[in-house]
Amino acid sequence: MILVGQYDSPVTRRVAVALHHYGIPFTRDTRSIFGDAEAVGQISPLTRIPALVLDDGVLIDSAAILDHLDAQAGDRALVPGSGPARRQVLQMTALAQGTLEKAAAVVYERHFHPPTHQ
């Protein structure tokens, strides 16, 4: 199993934490979408990280990756399998992820776009 992404990405860290929590061995491919977008694009069709390279394919998007890891973990899953508890965890995760994406967009806009294009 290969985790593609750098730890400066909070979503890559999120997947790595789950892998460590479950004791699943993995290696890291630290290519960056900023430094090596072409190579990342060959792994992830959307040129996004994280990506998890499995023996039988590649998973992209942290939610899909974590769902796969939870399924492997069985009763040790971090997210409940069903019911109100699952919906509550997914709702809180969606709020946290959305907040993170908005904050990243503000940083990107302020630091990578000239003021005339903001």
C-alpha positions, 0 to 999 in steps of 0.5 A: 500500500502506498500513500501518495501525498505530503504531510503538509496536506491535512487530508493526507495526514488524516489518511496517514493517522488512520493507517497508523491507528489501524496498524496497516503497513504502508509506504509513502510517495511524497510527490507534490501536485505543485512540484510534480503534477504530471506524475501525480496525474498518472496516479490520480486522474483528478491530480489530487492527493491523497491517493492510496495505491492498492494491489488492485487499483488506486483510491482517491479522495480521503473519504473514499480511502477512509471508508475502505480502511474502516471496512478493513478494520471491521469492529475497530472502525473509526466511523460507525457502520450505520445509524445515527452515530454514523450520520453524526460522525459524517456530518461533523467530518463534512463540516470540518472538511468544508471549513478546511477547504474554505480556509485553504481557498482563502490562503491560496487566493491571498498568496498565489493570486495577484491582488488585481485578480483576487 
